[in-house]
Amino acid sequence: MYHKVGSPPFGTRFRGLYLPTWLLARQLCEWKSAGWTSVSLEEFIEPAVPMRRRVGLTFDDGYASLHEEALPLLREIGFRAIVFLIADRIGGSNDWDTAIGEKPAALMDRTQIQEWIEAGQEIGGHTLSHPSLVRLTLPEARREIVDGKKKLEDLFGRSIDHFSYPYGDWNPQIRDLVAEAGYRTACTVERGINQVGDDPFLLRRIMACRPPRTLRTLFGLMPG
């Protein structure tokens, strides 16, 4: 799981959300050299081949640094990734973080997202405005989930089938709302490995940013 790519500006509160560009390049090169390939979430839930040495690459929030720093690397190395977008913040900034003292960071605009898609990358839903869904009423949470999905589908003319819970916050009611909205998978921030047959609405992930992780350290968290 990734968020921002590049060096954190001075005064950044949440440095762990940044991954230096050189480290992302190293991670991707090490994956490829070790015989790993990227897998989409769709391929994970309906695998046509065994899932051995397959990794799913996910980016939350849709920061502009993905277009500037990550996309060229993904193209060069031949990996695919999915970015989970906040439908009402496209072309804006991380106001949910700046409200608590974080430095502003630009989010991808519509043109950049379209270029991401045209490069063979995927997009998913991350609500309308990045709230903690468990702190909302169920009608409010439903609106964030359902309307966020529809807005992305209207903007980009494609089905939005995969979701990521903002802050990783979920409960059984929120999980069911995501399923009822027509999503096929949802990602948490619980650390771990996914196996075919796991609940597709409670997918686990590994933070690839801090502490800085190379393939050697990630191998300790993954099956052979």
N, C-alpha and C positions, 0 to 999 in steps of 0.2 A: 504494500500500500504506500502510495506517494501523495504528496500535496504540491509543494512548490519546488522548482528546480533552480538552483543557483545559490549564491551566497546571501545570507541574511543581512539586511541593512543594520547599521548601528542602532542599538536600542530595541531590537526585536525582542518581544517577550517569549514567543513560542518558536525558539530556534529549531526545535525538533521537527518542525513541519517543513524545513528546508533540506534538500539534498544537493550537495555541490554537483555541478555538471560533470566534472571529471569522475566522481564516484558513480553516478548513474551510468556513464559510459563504461566504466570498469565492470560494474555489475552485469550489464547487458552482454559485454564481450565474454565475461567468464561463463555466463549461462550458455551462450552459444558454443564456446570452446569445449564445454563439458558435455555437449550433446543435448542440451535442453532446448525445447521450442515453446513458444507462447501458445496459449490456448484461449479462445474466447469463452465467455460464460455460457453461451449457447452450446458450444462444443462440449463443455463440461457436463451439462445436464443431459445432453443427448450424444454421448461419445461414439464416434465411428471407429476410433482406434483406442488401444489401451492408454490410460492416463499416466503411465510411467514417464518420468522426466518431462512433464508438462507444467508450465507455470503461467498463472493468470496475472497480468499486470494491470493494476487499477490506480487511477488518479482521482482524488476527491476535489470538488469545488470548481475546477476548470480555470486555473490561473493562467494568465497570458504567458508565463514562463514555459508552459508546456509546448506552446506553439513555437516559441523562440529557441528553446534549449532541448526539449525532449523529442519533439517530432523529427528533427534532422537525425538524431541518433537512432530512433526507431526505424526510420527509412533505411539508414545505412546498414543496420544490423539485420533487418528483416523481421522485426518483432511487431506484434500487434498489441494494443492496449485499449482500455476503455476509460473514458473520463466521465465522471458523474457531475452533471451540470445543475446549477441553481437557476431555475427558469426565469425568475424575476430579476436576476442580477447579471444577466449576460451583458458584457460590455461595461459593467460597473466595477465595484471593488468589494472587498471583504468587510462590509459594514458590521457584520455580526461580531467580528474580532476587534475592529477599531473602536467599537462601543465600550470595550473593556481595556483600552489602552494599547492595542497592537498597532504596528505600523501598517498603513494602507498598502495593498497589493492589487494590481490590476487583474481583472478576469478577462478571459477571451471574449472577443466580440463575435458577432454572427459570421462575419467573413472568415475570421480565424478558425472558428468551429467548422465552417463548411470546408475549409482547406484540410482540416484534421480528418474529416469524413472522407473527402476525396482521396486522401492518402491511404485509405484502407483501415483507418482506426474507427473505434466505436464510441457511441455516446450513450449515457444512461441518465436516470433521474435522481435528483438529490433535493427534492421538494421545490416549492416556490421561493422560499426566503431563508432557508437554513435554520429553522427553529429546532429546539429539542422537542421532538414529537410527544414524548411522554409527559411533558408539562402542559400540553394543550388539551382542550376538551376533544372528545372523539369527533364531533363535527368539524372542528378547526383542523384537526390532524387529517381528516379525510380530504378536506379542501386542499391542504398543502400537497398531499400525495397525488390526488386525482387531477387537480388543475395543473400541477406542475408537469405531469405526464402529458396532458393534452396540449399544453402550450409548447412544449418541445416538439411534439409530433406535428403541430401546425407550423412551427417555424422551419423545421428541417425536412418535412415530408417523408418521415419514416417512423416505423413503429418503435416505441421506447419500451423495451422489455426488461430492463435490469435497473436495480435501485440500490442506493446506499443510504443507510440511516445517518442523518446528521449527528455528529458527535458519537456515533455508534449507539445511540439511545433507542431502545426498543422494549416492548413488553408483548405479551401474547395478543393483546388487542391491536396494537400497532402492526405487529406481524401479519395479522389477519386482514387489516385494512389494505396493506400493500398487496397481498395476494388477491383480494377482491377487486382492486383497481386494475388488474390485468397484467401486472408484472409477472415475470417468470422466475426471477431470482432477486435476492437482496443480500447486501454485504454488511456485516457488522465490523467492529474493531476488535473483537475477541481474537487473541492470538492463537494460531493453530493451522493445521493442514486439513483440507477438505478431501473427502473420499466420495466416490460415486455412491449415491444412495443417501447421502446426508440431506438434511432439510435444506432445500434450495433457497429458503428465505432467511436462513441463519448461517450464511457462509462466513467462515473465519478468514482472517488475513494476518500478514506479518508486516509490521512497520519497517520499511527498508531504509529509514533515514537516520534515526539516532537510537542507540549508538551507531556510528557508521558501520554498515554491514557489507562485507564482501561475501563472495560465494562461500568461502570457508566457514564463516560464522553462520550463514543461513543454512548450510548443510546440516548443522547440528539440530535444526528444527524441522527437517524434512525427512520423509522416508526415502530409502535408497532408490 
